[in-house]
Amino acid sequence: MNYSEALEKLQSFGQQHLLHYWESLSESEQQQLLKQIVALDIPTFNLQKNLLKQQLKPLKNIKPIQDTVSEGTTDDYELGLQILADARVGCILIAGGQGTRLNLKGPKGLVEITPIRKKTLFQLFAEKVVAASKRAKAHLPLAIMTSPLNHEETVDFFKKNKNFGLLDEQLDFFTQEMLPFVSKEGNLFLESPSKIAQGPDGNGMSLRYFVNHKIWEKWKRKGVDYCTYILVDNPLADPFDPVLIGNHHRSQTDVTVKCIERIKADEKVGLIVKQDDKVIVVEYTEMPEAEKSAVDKKGKLLHRCANMSNFCLSMDFVWEAAKIPLPLHCNLKAAKNIDKEEKEENKAWKFETFIFDILPYAMHVRALLVKREMAFAPLKNASGDDSFESVQKALQHQAIAQFEKITGTTISGDHFFELGQEFYYPTPELKQKWKGKSLPASDYVEG
């Protein structure tokens, strides 16, 4: 594409202002901008504009989800361990975001999160997979979804650190795509003279990209029947939870949603509900206030199941879900616009697809309700709720509970410590070694 062709394309849908700085650009910058213009999809832009014109439809026929089970069982745990030992499970880790809200330049997975060793989120999850593989005596696969914003840096980070103990054949990367932002006035805009403002297209298309990158096919050839699905910003997420996997297998569901109980009506989490006999997730921004705060006869929140985007999915359903055309969601986000002064509050519409929109297409969905303190501590903000401080407190609470569970002893005092991930995926040998032992004086406890 040359300048004339770019101008013709942009004029066809009224966005020729994207070439405003053309004459000031170097040749390489011009080529960069042309590549972005080539990639612009006019039908998608029209869909974005139409979405902004639509009124939010009132939710009808909403009911609490009934097909829930709390915690799972010992039988689920043992069954899950056997399925893992048979190498029938892989994990998809969603990590396309940047650490902007955490005042970090680069992938969110590079945030140092553990209290003692300052392990990054990426290291923490890699070590979880290594420990789970050791317990299963099988090389369990991990696929990480990146975005064009952070792909090279993420892959280089793993290479530099020798995959934190993962074998090359265990680890795959695949990349999501980008969608342009739309200004409040309904136009595309530039964040720099040669760069159209855009962001990752959400996690909804992740299964399609997973299939398109041939990773589904690779796993299926190896005998993988199930995959778990977790987000990088929740360090309590378990990539290979035997209870979740065993419960999913026993229930013969397409999707098992691992969820937590909502603690307050205004909590910023998606709600898992039923609508016309289909399970859906409604974002807190799209849920009517009356439904959010509705209570049952005992005074408990009526819609109690909160979404963590933590799933176990049957691989056959993943194949089918990859074909589903998912709706766009939009939200006002901070965005850099070269044509607006920095002192202005600059927000624009960001568009994303969400993974939970596959749920209505599943034949059977089940919810596994688990304890929040052992499963959910999202890192979203630099301070306040869902911040470094709250996450590290959650990690400490989890470490205390896990050490006491393994050893059968009680931890007293306020000793701050960190456990190696092998404690969370204990082998029989580790359990025997630590049975009845007290907490060592060291800050970092290895198995």
C-alpha positions as CSV (number, residue, x, y, z in Angstrom):
1,M,0.0,0.0,0.0
2,N,1.2,3.5,-0.8
3,Y,0.0,6.9,0.3
4,S,-2.6,7.3,-2.3
5,E,-4.1,3.9,-1.6
6,A,-4.1,4.6,2.1
7,L,-5.8,7.9,1.6
8,E,-8.5,6.3,-0.6
9,K,-9.1,3.6,2.0
10,L,-9.4,6.0,4.9
11,Q,-11.6,8.4,2.9
12,S,-14.0,5.5,2.3
13,F,-15.0,5.5,6.0
14,G,-14.1,9.1,7.0
15,Q,-10.8,8.6,8.8
16,Q,-8.4,10.4,6.5
17,H,-7.2,12.5,9.5
18,L,-4.9,9.5,10.4
19,L,-2.6,10.8,7.7
20,H,-2.4,14.3,9.2
21,Y,1.3,14.0,10.2
22,W,2.4,12.1,7.0
23,E,4.8,14.7,5.7
24,S,6.7,14.9,9.0
25,L,7.3,11.2,9.2
26,S,10.5,9.4,8.3
27,E,10.3,6.7,5.6
28,S,10.3,3.9,8.3
29,E,7.6,5.7,10.3
30,Q,5.5,6.1,7.1
31,Q,5.9,2.3,6.5
32,Q,4.8,1.6,10.1
33,L,1.7,3.7,9.7
34,L,0.8,2.2,6.3
35,K,1.0,-1.4,7.8
36,Q,-1.5,-0.3,10.5
37,I,-3.8,1.2,7.9
38,V,-3.7,-2.0,5.8
39,A,-4.7,-4.0,8.9
40,L,-7.7,-1.8,9.7
41,D,-10.9,-3.7,9.1
42,I,-13.7,-1.4,8.0
43,P,-16.6,-3.7,9.0
44,T,-15.1,-4.1,12.5
45,F,-14.8,-0.3,12.8
46,N,-18.5,0.1,11.7
47,L,-19.4,-2.6,14.3
48,Q,-17.5,-0.6,17.0
49,K,-19.4,2.6,16.1
50,N,-22.7,0.9,16.0
51,L,-22.1,-0.6,19.4
52,L,-21.6,2.9,20.9
53,K,-25.0,3.9,19.5
54,Q,-26.8,1.0,21.1
55,Q,-28.6,1.3,24.4
56,L,-27.6,-1.3,27.0
57,K,-30.4,-3.9,26.8
58,P,-32.1,-4.6,30.1
59,L,-31.4,-8.1,31.3
60,K,-34.4,-10.4,31.5
61,N,-35.1,-13.8,33.0
62,I,-32.0,-13.7,35.2
63,K,-31.8,-16.4,37.8
64,P,-29.1,-17.6,40.2
65,I,-27.1,-20.5,38.9
66,Q,-28.2,-23.7,40.7
67,D,-25.7,-26.2,39.3
68,T,-22.9,-25.5,41.8
69,V,-20.8,-27.6,44.2
70,S,-18.7,-26.2,47.0
71,E,-15.1,-27.2,47.3
72,G,-15.3,-30.6,45.6
73,T,-14.4,-33.9,47.2
74,T,-11.5,-36.2,48.1
75,D,-12.6,-38.4,45.3
76,D,-12.4,-35.5,42.9
77,Y,-8.9,-34.8,44.2
78,E,-7.7,-38.4,43.7
79,L,-9.4,-38.6,40.3
80,G,-7.7,-35.3,39.2
81,L,-4.3,-36.6,40.3
82,Q,-4.7,-39.7,38.2
83,I,-5.8,-37.7,35.1
84,L,-2.7,-35.4,35.6
85,A,-0.5,-38.5,35.9
86,D,-1.9,-39.6,32.6
87,A,-0.8,-36.3,31.1
88,R,-4.3,-35.5,29.9
89,V,-4.4,-31.8,31.0
90,G,-2.7,-28.6,29.7
91,C,-3.0,-25.1,30.9
92,I,-3.6,-21.8,29.0
93,L,-2.2,-18.7,30.8
94,I,-3.6,-15.4,29.6
95,A,-0.9,-12.8,29.7
96,G,-1.4,-10.2,27.0
97,G,-1.6,-7.2,29.2
98,Q,0.8,-4.5,30.2
99,G,1.7,-3.4,33.7
100,T,0.6,0.3,33.1
101,R,-1.8,0.5,36.1
102,L,1.0,-0.9,38.3
103,N,3.4,1.8,37.2
104,L,5.4,-0.8,35.3
105,K,6.7,-0.6,31.7
106,G,6.4,-4.0,30.0
107,P,4.3,-7.2,30.4
108,K,2.3,-7.5,33.6
109,G,3.8,-11.0,34.0
110,L,7.1,-9.2,34.8
111,V,5.7,-7.7,38.0
112,E,7.7,-9.0,41.0
113,I,5.0,-10.3,43.4
114,T,6.3,-12.8,45.9
115,P,7.3,-11.3,49.3
116,I,10.8,-12.8,49.9
117,R,12.3,-13.9,46.6
118,K,10.5,-11.2,44.6
119,K,9.6,-13.7,41.9
120,T,7.7,-12.3,38.9
121,L,4.2,-13.6,38.1
122,F,5.7,-15.4,35.1
123,Q,8.3,-17.2,37.3
124,L,5.7,-18.1,39.8
125,F,3.4,-19.7,37.3
126,A,6.3,-21.5,35.5
127,E,7.4,-22.9,38.9
128,K,3.8,-24.0,39.6
129,V,3.8,-26.0,36.4
130,V,7.2,-27.5,37.1
131,A,6.0,-28.6,40.6
132,A,2.7,-30.0,39.3
133,S,4.7,-31.9,36.6
134,K,7.0,-33.4,39.3
135,R,4.0,-34.5,41.3
136,A,2.3,-36.0,38.3
137,K,5.5,-37.5,37.0
138,A,4.6,-36.1,33.6
139,H,5.6,-33.0,31.6
140,L,2.4,-31.0,31.7
141,P,2.1,-28.5,28.9
142,L,1.6,-24.7,29.3
143,A,0.5,-22.3,26.6
144,I,0.9,-18.5,27.2
145,M,-1.1,-16.0,25.3
146,T,0.8,-12.7,24.7
147,S,-0.1,-9.6,22.7
148,P,1.8,-7.7,20.1
149,L,2.6,-5.2,22.9
150,N,4.6,-7.7,24.9
151,H,5.2,-10.9,22.9
152,E,8.9,-10.4,22.2
153,E,9.7,-9.3,25.7
154,T,7.8,-12.2,27.2
155,V,9.5,-14.8,25.0
156,D,12.9,-13.3,25.6
157,F,12.3,-13.3,29.4
158,F,11.6,-17.0,29.4
159,K,14.6,-17.8,27.2
160,K,16.9,-15.7,29.4
161,N,15.8,-17.6,32.4
162,K,15.8,-21.0,30.8
163,N,12.0,-21.3,31.1
164,F,12.4,-21.5,34.9
165,G,12.8,-25.2,34.6
166,L,10.2,-26.0,32.0
167,L,11.3,-28.0,29.0
168,D,11.0,-26.3,25.6
169,E,8.5,-28.9,24.5
170,Q,6.3,-28.1,27.5
171,L,6.0,-24.4,26.6
172,D,4.2,-22.7,23.8
173,F,3.4,-19.0,23.1
174,F,0.7,-17.6,21.0
175,T,-0.4,-14.0,20.3
176,Q,-3.7,-12.3,20.4
177,E,-4.6,-9.4,18.0
178,M,-5.3,-5.7,18.5
179,L,-8.4,-3.5,18.1
180,P,-8.3,0.2,17.6
181,F,-9.6,2.6,20.2
182,V,-12.4,4.9,19.3
183,S,-12.6,8.5,20.6
184,K,-15.6,9.9,22.4
185,E,-16.4,11.6,19.1
186,G,-16.6,8.2,17.3
187,N,-13.3,8.3,15.4
188,L,-10.0,6.5,15.2
189,F,-7.0,8.5,16.5
190,L,-3.3,8.6,16.7
191,E,-1.3,8.1,19.9
192,S,1.9,9.3,18.1
193,P,2.3,10.7,14.6
194,S,2.9,7.2,13.2
195,K,0.9,5.0,15.5
196,I,-2.9,4.4,15.6
197,A,-4.1,4.1,19.2
198,Q,-5.1,0.5,19.8
199,G,-5.1,-2.2,22.5
200,P,-5.3,-6.0,22.8
201,D,-8.6,-7.4,21.8
202,G,-9.5,-9.1,25.1
203,N,-9.4,-12.7,26.1
204,G,-12.5,-13.8,24.3
205,M,-10.7,-14.8,21.1
206,S,-8.0,-16.7,23.0
207,L,-9.3,-20.2,22.2
208,R,-9.5,-19.3,18.5
209,Y,-5.9,-18.1,18.5
210,F,-4.9,-21.2,20.6
211,V,-6.4,-23.4,17.8
212,N,-5.1,-21.3,14.9
213,H,-1.6,-21.5,16.3
214,K,-1.8,-25.3,16.1
215,I,-1.3,-25.8,19.8
216,W,-4.7,-27.5,20.2
217,E,-3.7,-30.0,17.6
218,K,-0.3,-30.5,19.3
219,W,-1.8,-31.2,22.7
220,K,-4.5,-33.4,21.2
221,R,-1.9,-35.6,19.6
222,K,-0.2,-36.0,23.0
223,G,-3.5,-37.2,24.5
224,V,-4.6,-34.0,26.3
225,D,-8.4,-34.1,26.9
226,Y,-8.8,-31.1,29.2
227,C,-7.3,-27.7,29.5
228,T,-7.4,-25.3,32.4
229,Y,-7.6,-21.5,31.8
230,I,-6.2,-18.9,34.2
231,L,-5.1,-15.2,34.2
232,V,-1.6,-14.0,34.9
233,D,-2.7,-11.3,37.3
234,N,-4.1,-13.8,39.9
235,P,-1.1,-15.4,41.6
236,L,-3.3,-17.7,43.6
237,A,-4.6,-19.3,40.4
238,D,-3.8,-23.0,40.2
239,P,-2.9,-24.2,36.7
240,F,-3.4,-27.8,37.6
241,D,-6.0,-28.1,40.4
242,P,-6.8,-31.8,40.9
243,V,-10.2,-31.0,42.5
244,L,-11.3,-28.9,39.6
245,I,-10.0,-31.4,37.0
246,G,-11.5,-34.4,38.8
247,N,-14.9,-32.7,39.3
248,H,-14.9,-31.6,35.6
249,H,-14.2,-35.2,34.4
250,R,-16.7,-36.8,36.8
251,S,-19.5,-34.3,35.8
252,Q,-18.8,-34.7,32.1
253,T,-19.3,-31.0,31.5
254,D,-18.1,-28.8,28.6
255,V,-17.0,-26.2,31.0
256,T,-16.5,-26.1,34.8
257,V,-16.2,-22.6,36.2
258,K,-14.1,-22.2,39.3
259,C,-15.7,-19.3,41.2
260,I,-15.8,-17.6,44.5
261,E,-18.6,-16.1,46.6
262,R,-19.3,-12.4,46.3
263,I,-18.6,-10.6,49.5
264,K,-20.4,-7.3,48.8
265,A,-23.0,-6.0,46.3
266,D,-20.7,-3.4,44.8
267,E,-17.7,-5.7,44.3
268,K,-16.2,-5.2,40.8
269,V,-16.5,-8.8,39.6
270,G,-18.6,-10.5,36.9
271,L,-21.6,-12.4,38.1
272,I,-22.3,-16.0,37.0
273,V,-26.1,-16.3,36.4
274,K,-28.6,-18.2,34.3
275,Q,-30.6,-16.7,31.6
276,D,-33.2,-18.7,29.7
277,D,-31.5,-22.0,30.9
278,K,-28.1,-20.9,29.7
279,V,-25.2,-19.9,32.0
280,I,-23.8,-16.4,31.3
281,V,-21.5,-14.0,33.0
282,V,-22.6,-10.4,33.4
283,E,-20.0,-7.8,33.9
284,Y,-20.5,-5.6,37.0
285,T,-20.7,-2.6,34.7
286,E,-23.6,-4.2,32.8
287,M,-25.6,-5.6,35.8
288,P,-28.6,-3.6,37.0
289,E,-28.2,-2.3,40.6
290,A,-31.3,-4.1,41.8
291,E,-29.9,-7.5,40.6
292,K,-26.4,-6.8,42.0
293,S,-27.8,-6.1,45.5
294,A,-30.7,-8.6,45.5
295,V,-30.8,-10.9,48.5
296,D,-32.5,-14.2,49.3
297,K,-34.8,-15.0,52.3
298,K,-31.7,-15.4,54.5
299,G,-30.4,-12.0,53.6
300,K,-27.5,-13.4,51.5
301,L,-26.7,-12.0,48.1
302,L,-29.0,-13.8,45.6
303,H,-26.3,-13.9,42.9
304,R,-23.4,-15.2,44.9
305,C,-21.1,-16.7,42.3
306,A,-18.3,-14.4,41.2
307,N,-16.3,-15.0,38.0
308,M,-12.5,-15.3,38.2
309,S,-12.0,-16.4,34.5
310,N,-10.7,-19.7,35.9
311,F,-12.0,-22.6,33.9
312,C,-11.6,-26.3,33.1
313,L,-12.7,-27.0,29.5
314,S,-13.0,-30.2,27.5
315,M,-10.7,-30.0,24.5
316,D,-13.5,-31.0,22.1
317,F,-15.5,-28.0,23.3
318,V,-12.4,-25.8,22.9
319,W,-12.3,-26.8,19.2
320,E,-16.0,-25.8,18.8
321,A,-15.7,-22.7,20.9
322,A,-12.9,-21.4,18.7
323,K,-15.5,-21.0,15.9
324,I,-18.0,-18.9,17.9
325,P,-18.5,-15.3,16.8
326,L,-18.2,-13.4,20.1
327,P,-19.7,-9.9,20.8
328,L,-17.7,-6.9,21.5
329,H,-17.8,-5.1,24.9
330,C,-16.7,-1.5,25.3
331,N,-15.5,0.6,28.2
332,L,-14.0,4.0,28.6
333,K,-10.3,3.8,29.4
334,A,-7.4,6.2,29.6
335,A,-5.8,6.6,26.2
336,K,-3.1,8.8,24.7
337,N,-4.3,11.0,21.9
338,I,-1.7,13.2,20.1
339,D,-4.3,15.8,19.2
340,K,-5.4,16.4,22.8
341,E,-3.4,18.2,25.4
342,E,-2.0,16.1,28.2
343,K,-3.7,18.1,30.8
344,E,-7.0,17.0,29.5
345,E,-8.6,13.9,30.9
346,N,-8.2,11.8,27.9
347,K,-10.4,8.7,27.7
348,A,-11.5,6.7,24.7
349,W,-13.6,3.6,24.0
350,K,-11.6,0.3,24.3
351,F,-13.2,-2.7,22.7
352,E,-12.7,-6.3,23.8
353,T,-14.1,-9.8,23.6
354,F,-14.5,-11.8,26.8
355,I,-14.0,-15.5,27.2
356,F,-17.1,-15.9,29.3
357,D,-19.3,-15.3,26.2
358,I,-18.6,-18.9,25.2
359,L,-20.6,-20.2,28.1
360,P,-24.1,-20.0,26.5
361,Y,-22.8,-22.3,23.7
362,A,-21.8,-25.1,26.1
363,M,-24.2,-28.0,26.5
364,H,-23.4,-28.3,30.2
365,V,-21.7,-25.8,32.5
366,R,-21.0,-26.4,36.2
367,A,-19.8,-24.0,38.9
368,L,-17.2,-25.1,41.5
369,L,-17.4,-22.7,44.4
370,V,-14.1,-22.4,46.3
371,K,-12.6,-20.4,49.2
372,R,-11.6,-17.0,48.0
373,E,-8.6,-16.8,50.2
374,M,-7.0,-19.9,48.5
375,A,-8.0,-19.0,45.0
376,F,-8.4,-15.3,44.2
377,A,-6.1,-12.3,44.8
378,P,-6.0,-10.3,41.6
379,L,-3.3,-7.7,41.1
380,K,-5.0,-4.7,39.4
381,N,-3.8,-1.5,41.1
382,A,-0.6,0.0,42.5
383,S,-2.3,0.8,45.8
384,G,-5.6,0.2,47.6
385,D,-7.8,-2.8,46.8
386,D,-6.3,-5.5,44.6
387,S,-2.8,-4.1,45.0
388,F,0.7,-5.4,45.8
389,E,-0.1,-5.1,49.5
390,S,-3.3,-7.0,49.4
391,V,-1.9,-9.7,47.1
392,Q,1.1,-10.3,49.3
393,K,-1.1,-10.7,52.3
394,A,-3.1,-13.2,50.4
395,L,0.0,-15.1,49.4
396,Q,1.1,-15.1,53.1
397,H,-2.3,-16.5,54.2
398,Q,-2.1,-19.2,51.5
399,A,1.5,-20.1,52.6
400,I,0.4,-20.5,56.3
401,A,-2.6,-22.6,55.4
402,Q,-0.6,-24.9,53.0
403,F,2.3,-25.4,55.4
404,E,-0.1,-26.3,58.3
405,K,-2.0,-28.7,56.0
406,I,1.2,-30.4,54.9
407,T,2.9,-30.7,58.3
408,G,-0.1,-30.9,60.6
409,T,1.5,-28.3,62.9
410,T,0.3,-24.8,63.8
411,I,2.2,-21.6,62.9
412,S,2.2,-19.1,65.7
413,G,3.5,-15.5,65.6
414,D,3.8,-13.2,62.6
415,H,6.8,-14.6,60.9
416,F,6.7,-13.5,57.2
417,F,7.9,-16.3,54.9
418,E,7.5,-17.8,51.4
419,L,7.0,-21.4,50.4
420,G,8.5,-23.1,47.3
421,Q,5.9,-24.1,44.9
422,E,6.5,-27.8,45.6
423,F,4.5,-27.4,48.8
424,Y,1.4,-26.6,46.8
425,Y,1.9,-29.7,44.6
426,P,3.2,-32.1,47.3
427,T,4.6,-35.5,46.4
428,P,4.3,-38.4,48.8
429,E,8.0,-38.0,49.6
430,L,7.5,-34.3,50.5
431,K,4.5,-35.0,52.7
432,Q,6.5,-37.7,54.6
433,K,9.6,-35.4,54.9
434,W,7.6,-32.5,56.5
435,K,5.0,-34.4,58.5
436,G,5.0,-33.0,62.0
437,K,7.8,-30.5,61.3
438,S,7.7,-26.9,62.6
439,L,8.2,-23.9,60.4
440,P,12.0,-23.2,60.0
441,A,13.4,-19.8,60.9
442,S,14.3,-19.1,57.3
443,D,12.3,-16.6,55.2
444,Y,12.1,-19.0,52.2
445,V,11.2,-22.6,52.8
446,E,12.1,-25.1,50.1
447,G,10.7,-28.7,49.9
